[in-house]
Amino acid sequence: ASARVRMQDGSGKIKVNKREFEDYFTTESVRSYVMQPLALTGSEANFDFFVNVQGGGLIGQAGALRHGIARALEKNDESLRAVLKPAGMLTRDAREKERKKPGQPGARKRFQFSKR
């Protein structure tokens, strides 16, 4: 998943794909995961975020949003890097789908082997 994050001074509102944050991410655990960079830096009520997120599933999108928020905060205030970097919030999750190989049905799966 990839997220494009726009940040501006505000009251702590987050809009994801033109929907309210609470409507888009309904699970409390996912919401708290996304809010980690804001909680860590103590800036929950200082900024508004407008986010376009696409691809992946809900958890992948939450991870992309968390990374985007952390990067936006760091870009706004360089001193926050010392807090966000050790928490692993500025590191991109580089995992991607492995490609399908020729002569096989998938990336790792093999066609059934017949001994005789």
FITOR-609898 format. One record per residue: x, y, z of N, C-alpha, C in turn; chain; residue in three letters. Coordinates in nm, 3 decimals. Layout:
BEGIN
+---------+---------+---------+---------+---------+---------+---------+---------+---------+-----+------+
:     nc1 :     nc2 :     nc3 :    cac1 :    cac2 :    cac3 :     cc1 :     cc2 :     cc3 : mol : type :
+---------+---------+---------+---------+---------+---------+---------+---------+---------+-----+------+
:       X :       Y :       Z :       X :       Y :       Z :       X :       Y :       Z :   A :  Ala :
...
+---------+---------+---------+---------+---------+---------+---------+---------+---------+-----+------+
END
This chain:
BEGIN
+---------+---------+---------+---------+---------+---------+---------+---------+---------+-----+------+
:     nc1 :     nc2 :     nc3 :    cac1 :    cac2 :    cac3 :     cc1 :     cc2 :     cc3 : mol : type :
+---------+---------+---------+---------+---------+---------+---------+---------+---------+-----+------+
:   0.084 :  -0.119 :   0.000 :   0.000 :   0.000 :   0.000 :   0.088 :   0.124 :   0.000 :   A :  Ala :
:   0.034 :   0.231 :  -0.056 :   0.108 :   0.357 :  -0.054 :   0.014 :   0.467 :  -0.009 :   A :  Ser :
:   0.068 :   0.561 :   0.067 :  -0.012 :   0.671 :   0.121 :   0.052 :   0.804 :   0.086 :   A :  Ala :
:  -0.030 :   0.898 :   0.040 :   0.014 :   1.036 :   0.017 :  -0.047 :   1.120 :   0.128 :   A :  Arg :
:   0.038 :   1.179 :   0.209 :  -0.006 :   1.250 :   0.329 :   0.017 :   1.400 :   0.314 :   A :  Val :
:  -0.089 :   1.478 :   0.335 :  -0.078 :   1.624 :   0.342 :  -0.105 :   1.666 :   0.485 :   A :  Arg :
:  -0.017 :   1.748 :   0.541 :  -0.028 :   1.789 :   0.681 :  -0.039 :   1.940 :   0.688 :   A :  Met :
:  -0.129 :   1.987 :   0.776 :  -0.139 :   2.131 :   0.799 :  -0.176 :   2.156 :   0.944 :   A :  Gln :
:  -0.147 :   2.276 :   0.992 :  -0.184 :   2.310 :   1.129 :  -0.335 :   2.295 :   1.146 :   A :  Asp :
:  -0.375 :   2.241 :   1.262 :  -0.517 :   2.220 :   1.284 :  -0.545 :   2.166 :   1.422 :   A :  Gly :
:  -0.652 :   2.085 :   1.430 :  -0.700 :   2.040 :   1.561 :  -0.689 :   1.889 :   1.580 :   A :  Ser :
:  -0.623 :   1.818 :   1.489 :  -0.605 :   1.674 :   1.506 :  -0.698 :   1.589 :   1.423 :   A :  Gly :
:  -0.761 :   1.646 :   1.320 :  -0.851 :   1.568 :   1.234 :  -0.768 :   1.492 :   1.131 :   A :  Lys :
:  -0.816 :   1.372 :   1.098 :  -0.752 :   1.293 :   0.992 :  -0.861 :   1.249 :   0.895 :   A :  Ile :
:  -0.841 :   1.278 :   0.766 :  -0.933 :   1.233 :   0.661 :  -0.857 :   1.134 :   0.574 :   A :  Lys :
:  -0.914 :   1.016 :   0.556 :  -0.852 :   0.912 :   0.473 :  -0.944 :   0.887 :   0.354 :   A :  Val :
:  -0.894 :   0.909 :   0.234 :  -0.972 :   0.896 :   0.111 :  -1.106 :   0.969 :   0.122 :   A :  Asn :
:  -1.103 :   1.091 :   0.171 :  -1.219 :   1.180 :   0.188 :  -1.321 :   1.128 :   0.289 :   A :  Lys :
:  -1.282 :   1.028 :   0.370 :  -1.370 :   0.977 :   0.476 :  -1.306 :   1.006 :   0.610 :   A :  Arg :
:  -1.389 :   1.011 :   0.714 :  -1.337 :   1.032 :   0.849 :  -1.248 :   0.914 :   0.889 :   A :  Glu :
:  -1.145 :   0.942 :   0.967 :  -1.049 :   0.841 :   1.012 :  -1.119 :   0.725 :   1.082 :   A :  Phe :
:  -1.217 :   0.756 :   1.171 :  -1.288 :   0.653 :   1.248 :  -1.376 :   0.567 :   1.159 :   A :  Glu :
:  -1.425 :   0.622 :   1.048 :  -1.509 :   0.545 :   0.955 :  -1.425 :   0.454 :   0.867 :   A :  Asp :
:  -1.304 :   0.499 :   0.833 :  -1.218 :   0.420 :   0.744 :  -1.152 :   0.305 :   0.819 :   A :  Tyr :
:  -1.094 :   0.335 :   0.935 :  -1.031 :   0.232 :   1.019 :  -1.123 :   0.210 :   1.140 :   A :  Phe :
:  -1.205 :   0.105 :   1.133 :  -1.306 :   0.083 :   1.237 :  -1.250 :   0.014 :   1.361 :   A :  Thr :
:  -1.141 :  -0.061 :   1.346 :  -1.084 :  -0.135 :   1.459 :  -0.996 :  -0.044 :   1.544 :   A :  Thr :
:  -1.014 :  -0.052 :   1.675 :  -0.940 :   0.034 :   1.768 :  -0.789 :   0.007 :   1.763 :   A :  Glu :
:  -0.750 :  -0.121 :   1.749 :  -0.608 :  -0.155 :   1.747 :  -0.539 :  -0.094 :   1.624 :   A :  Ser :
:  -0.607 :  -0.095 :   1.511 :  -0.551 :  -0.037 :   1.388 :  -0.540 :   0.114 :   1.403 :   A :  Val :
:  -0.643 :   0.175 :   1.463 :  -0.641 :   0.321 :   1.484 :  -0.525 :   0.362 :   1.574 :   A :  Arg :
:  -0.504 :   0.288 :   1.682 :  -0.395 :   0.323 :   1.774 :  -0.259 :   0.301 :   1.707 :   A :  Ser :
:  -0.249 :   0.201 :   1.618 :  -0.126 :   0.175 :   1.544 :  -0.092 :   0.295 :   1.454 :   A :  Tyr :
:  -0.193 :   0.349 :   1.387 :  -0.173 :   0.464 :   1.298 :  -0.136 :   0.588 :   1.379 :   A :  Val :
:  -0.192 :   0.602 :   1.499 :  -0.171 :   0.722 :   1.580 :  -0.039 :   0.721 :   1.658 :   A :  Met :
:   0.036 :   0.611 :   1.655 :   0.160 :   0.599 :   1.732 :   0.258 :   0.714 :   1.712 :   A :  Gln :
:   0.287 :   0.756 :   1.587 :   0.382 :   0.867 :   1.572 :   0.334 :   0.996 :   1.638 :   A :  Pro :
:   0.203 :   1.021 :   1.632 :   0.147 :   1.142 :   1.693 :   0.154 :   1.134 :   1.845 :   A :  Leu :
:   0.124 :   1.015 :   1.900 :   0.128 :   0.997 :   2.045 :   0.271 :   1.008 :   2.097 :   A :  Ala :
:   0.365 :   0.951 :   2.022 :   0.505 :   0.951 :   2.062 :   0.564 :   1.092 :   2.066 :   A :  Leu :
:   0.520 :   1.175 :   1.972 :   0.573 :   1.312 :   1.965 :   0.486 :   1.412 :   2.039 :   A :  Thr :
:   0.370 :   1.367 :   2.087 :   0.280 :   1.454 :   2.162 :   0.216 :   1.562 :   2.077 :   A :  Gly :
:   0.188 :   1.529 :   1.952 :   0.129 :   1.630 :   1.863 :  -0.005 :   1.583 :   1.806 :   A :  Ser :
:  -0.087 :   1.515 :   1.890 :  -0.216 :   1.463 :   1.845 :  -0.311 :   1.574 :   1.802 :   A :  Glu :
:  -0.310 :   1.687 :   1.873 :  -0.408 :   1.793 :   1.848 :  -0.346 :   1.915 :   1.778 :   A :  Ala :
:  -0.230 :   1.898 :   1.717 :  -0.161 :   2.012 :   1.656 :  -0.179 :   2.020 :   1.504 :   A :  Asn :
:  -0.205 :   1.905 :   1.439 :  -0.208 :   1.902 :   1.293 :  -0.332 :   1.830 :   1.241 :   A :  Phe :
:  -0.374 :   1.869 :   1.120 :  -0.477 :   1.796 :   1.046 :  -0.406 :   1.723 :   0.932 :   A :  Asp :
:  -0.453 :   1.602 :   0.901 :  -0.393 :   1.523 :   0.794 :  -0.499 :   1.489 :   0.690 :   A :  Phe :
:  -0.463 :   1.504 :   0.564 :  -0.548 :   1.465 :   0.453 :  -0.469 :   1.360 :   0.375 :   A :  Phe :
:  -0.524 :   1.239 :   0.369 :  -0.448 :   1.125 :   0.319 :  -0.521 :   1.057 :   0.204 :   A :  Val :
:  -0.446 :   1.023 :   0.099 :  -0.495 :   0.933 :  -0.005 :  -0.413 :   0.806 :   0.007 :   A :  Asn :
:  -0.482 :   0.695 :   0.028 :  -0.412 :   0.568 :   0.046 :  -0.469 :   0.468 :  -0.054 :   A :  Val :
:  -0.381 :   0.388 :  -0.116 :  -0.428 :   0.291 :  -0.215 :  -0.341 :   0.166 :  -0.213 :   A :  Gln :
:  -0.400 :   0.056 :  -0.259 :  -0.329 :  -0.071 :  -0.265 :  -0.328 :  -0.143 :  -0.132 :   A :  Gly :
:  -0.293 :  -0.271 :  -0.134 :  -0.281 :  -0.349 :  -0.012 :  -0.413 :  -0.372 :   0.058 :   A :  Gly :
:  -0.405 :  -0.426 :   0.179 :  -0.523 :  -0.446 :   0.262 :  -0.530 :  -0.338 :   0.367 :   A :  Gly :
:  -0.622 :  -0.355 :   0.461 :  -0.644 :  -0.253 :   0.563 :  -0.521 :  -0.234 :   0.652 :   A :  Leu :
:  -0.456 :  -0.345 :   0.690 :  -0.339 :  -0.336 :   0.778 :  -0.221 :  -0.274 :   0.703 :   A :  Ile :
:  -0.202 :  -0.313 :   0.578 :  -0.096 :  -0.254 :   0.496 :  -0.117 :  -0.105 :   0.476 :   A :  Gly :
:  -0.242 :  -0.065 :   0.456 :  -0.274 :   0.076 :   0.440 :  -0.247 :   0.152 :   0.569 :   A :  Gln :
:  -0.280 :   0.088 :   0.682 :  -0.253 :   0.151 :   0.813 :  -0.103 :   0.171 :   0.832 :   A :  Ala :
:  -0.023 :   0.073 :   0.792 :   0.122 :   0.084 :   0.802 :   0.177 :   0.195 :   0.714 :   A :  Gly :
:   0.123 :   0.205 :   0.592 :   0.166 :   0.311 :   0.500 :   0.129 :   0.448 :   0.555 :   A :  Ala :
:   0.010 :   0.458 :   0.614 :  -0.035 :   0.585 :   0.672 :   0.051 :   0.624 :   0.791 :   A :  Leu :
:   0.084 :   0.527 :   0.875 :   0.170 :   0.551 :   0.992 :   0.307 :   0.603 :   0.948 :   A :  Arg :
:   0.363 :   0.539 :   0.846 :   0.492 :   0.581 :   0.792 :   0.484 :   0.722 :   0.733 :   A :  His :
:   0.376 :   0.749 :   0.661 :   0.357 :   0.881 :   0.601 :   0.344 :   0.992 :   0.704 :   A :  Gly :
:   0.268 :   0.964 :   0.810 :   0.251 :   1.063 :   0.918 :   0.385 :   1.089 :   0.987 :   A :  Ile :
:   0.459 :   0.982 :   1.014 :   0.590 :   0.996 :   1.080 :   0.685 :   1.079 :   0.995 :   A :  Ala :
:   0.686 :   1.055 :   0.865 :   0.774 :   1.131 :   0.775 :   0.733 :   1.277 :   0.765 :   A :  Arg :
:   0.601 :   1.301 :   0.765 :   0.552 :   1.439 :   0.760 :   0.591 :   1.515 :   0.886 :   A :  Ala :
:   0.579 :   1.450 :   1.001 :   0.617 :   1.512 :   1.128 :   0.766 :   1.544 :   1.130 :   A :  Leu :
:   0.846 :   1.449 :   1.080 :   0.991 :   1.467 :   1.079 :   1.032 :   1.580 :   0.983 :   A :  Glu :
:   0.961 :   1.589 :   0.871 :   0.991 :   1.694 :   0.774 :   0.958 :   1.832 :   0.832 :   A :  Lys :
:   0.853 :   1.836 :   0.914 :   0.809 :   1.962 :   0.976 :   0.905 :   2.005 :   1.087 :   A :  Asn :
:   0.956 :   1.907 :   1.164 :   1.044 :   1.938 :   1.278 :   1.154 :   1.833 :   1.285 :   A :  Asp :
:   1.276 :   1.869 :   1.243 :   1.390 :   1.776 :   1.238 :   1.422 :   1.712 :   1.373 :   A :  Glu :
:   1.394 :   1.782 :   1.483 :   1.429 :   1.729 :   1.615 :   1.348 :   1.605 :   1.652 :   A :  Ser :
:   1.235 :   1.582 :   1.584 :   1.152 :   1.464 :   1.612 :   1.215 :   1.336 :   1.559 :   A :  Leu :
:   1.313 :   1.349 :   1.470 :   1.381 :   1.232 :   1.413 :   1.442 :   1.146 :   1.524 :   A :  Arg :
:   1.497 :   1.211 :   1.626 :   1.560 :   1.140 :   1.738 :   1.460 :   1.053 :   1.814 :   A :  Ala :
:   1.332 :   1.087 :   1.808 :   1.228 :   1.010 :   1.876 :   1.170 :   0.903 :   1.783 :   A :  Val :
:   1.145 :   0.940 :   1.657 :   1.077 :   0.852 :   1.562 :   1.167 :   0.741 :   1.507 :   A :  Leu :
:   1.294 :   0.771 :   1.484 :   1.386 :   0.673 :   1.424 :   1.407 :   0.550 :   1.512 :   A :  Lys :
:   1.436 :   0.566 :   1.643 :   1.454 :   0.447 :   1.727 :   1.327 :   0.362 :   1.740 :   A :  Pro :
:   1.212 :   0.425 :   1.724 :   1.084 :   0.352 :   1.733 :   1.053 :   0.280 :   1.602 :   A :  Ala :
:   1.137 :   0.299 :   1.498 :   1.120 :   0.229 :   1.371 :   1.010 :   0.285 :   1.284 :   A :  Gly :
:   0.971 :   0.409 :   1.307 :   0.859 :   0.466 :   1.231 :   0.902 :   0.536 :   1.103 :   A :  Met :
:   1.032 :   0.555 :   1.084 :   1.080 :   0.618 :   0.962 :   1.134 :   0.515 :   0.863 :   A :  Leu :
:   1.128 :   0.388 :   0.900 :   1.178 :   0.281 :   0.815 :   1.065 :   0.227 :   0.729 :   A :  Thr :
:   1.085 :   0.224 :   0.597 :   0.983 :   0.174 :   0.506 :   0.980 :   0.022 :   0.512 :   A :  Arg :
:   0.859 :  -0.034 :   0.508 :   0.843 :  -0.179 :   0.502 :   0.860 :  -0.219 :   0.355 :   A :  Asp :
:   0.976 :  -0.274 :   0.321 :   1.013 :  -0.296 :   0.181 :   0.961 :  -0.428 :   0.124 :   A :  Ala :
:   0.881 :  -0.503 :   0.200 :   0.834 :  -0.631 :   0.150 :   0.739 :  -0.613 :   0.032 :   A :  Arg :
:   0.762 :  -0.690 :  -0.073 :   0.675 :  -0.687 :  -0.189 :   0.646 :  -0.829 :  -0.233 :   A :  Glu :
:   0.540 :  -0.844 :  -0.313 :   0.500 :  -0.974 :  -0.361 :   0.609 :  -1.032 :  -0.451 :   A :  Lys :
:   0.641 :  -1.161 :  -0.428 :   0.741 :  -1.228 :  -0.511 :   0.678 :  -1.263 :  -0.645 :   A :  Glu :
:   0.755 :  -1.250 :  -0.751 :   0.698 :  -1.274 :  -0.884 :   0.676 :  -1.422 :  -0.911 :   A :  Arg :
:   0.580 :  -1.450 :  -0.999 :   0.555 :  -1.586 :  -1.045 :   0.669 :  -1.627 :  -1.137 :   A :  Lys :
:   0.717 :  -1.751 :  -1.121 :   0.828 :  -1.800 :  -1.203 :   0.773 :  -1.880 :  -1.322 :   A :  Lys :
:   0.845 :  -1.881 :  -1.434 :   0.799 :  -1.959 :  -1.549 :   0.808 :  -2.109 :  -1.521 :   A :  Pro :
:   0.713 :  -2.184 :  -1.573 :   0.712 :  -2.329 :  -1.554 :   0.661 :  -2.369 :  -1.417 :   A :  Gly :
:   0.605 :  -2.278 :  -1.343 :   0.548 :  -2.306 :  -1.211 :   0.413 :  -2.234 :  -1.201 :   A :  Gln :
:   0.324 :  -2.284 :  -1.115 :   0.194 :  -2.218 :  -1.101 :   0.199 :  -2.089 :  -1.019 :   A :  Pro :
:   0.306 :  -2.067 :  -0.943 :   0.314 :  -1.946 :  -0.860 :   0.458 :  -1.912 :  -0.830 :   A :  Gly :
:   0.481 :  -1.832 :  -0.728 :   0.616 :  -1.790 :  -0.693 :   0.697 :  -1.905 :  -0.633 :   A :  Ala :
:   0.635 :  -1.981 :  -0.543 :   0.706 :  -2.092 :  -0.476 :   0.645 :  -2.228 :  -0.506 :   A :  Arg :
:   0.516 :  -2.230 :  -0.534 :   0.446 :  -2.357 :  -0.557 :   0.498 :  -2.426 :  -0.682 :   A :  Lys :
:   0.504 :  -2.559 :  -0.678 :   0.545 :  -2.638 :  -0.794 :   0.427 :  -2.723 :  -0.840 :   A :  Arg :
:   0.431 :  -2.761 :  -0.970 :   0.330 :  -2.854 :  -1.018 :   0.354 :  -2.989 :  -0.951 :   A :  Phe :
:   0.247 :  -3.069 :  -0.937 :   0.258 :  -3.198 :  -0.869 :   0.358 :  -3.288 :  -0.942 :   A :  Gln :
:   0.446 :  -3.350 :  -0.863 :   0.551 :  -3.436 :  -0.916 :   0.502 :  -3.580 :  -0.922 :   A :  Phe :
:   0.518 :  -3.643 :  -1.038 :   0.480 :  -3.783 :  -1.053 :   0.607 :  -3.864 :  -1.075 :   A :  Ser :
:   0.631 :  -3.959 :  -0.984 :   0.755 :  -4.037 :  -0.990 :   0.754 :  -4.132 :  -1.110 :   A :  Lys :
:   0.637 :  -4.186 :  -1.141 :   0.625 :  -4.281 :  -1.253 :   0.526 :  -4.233 :  -1.357 :   A :  Arg :
+---------+---------+---------+---------+---------+---------+---------+---------+---------+-----+------+
END
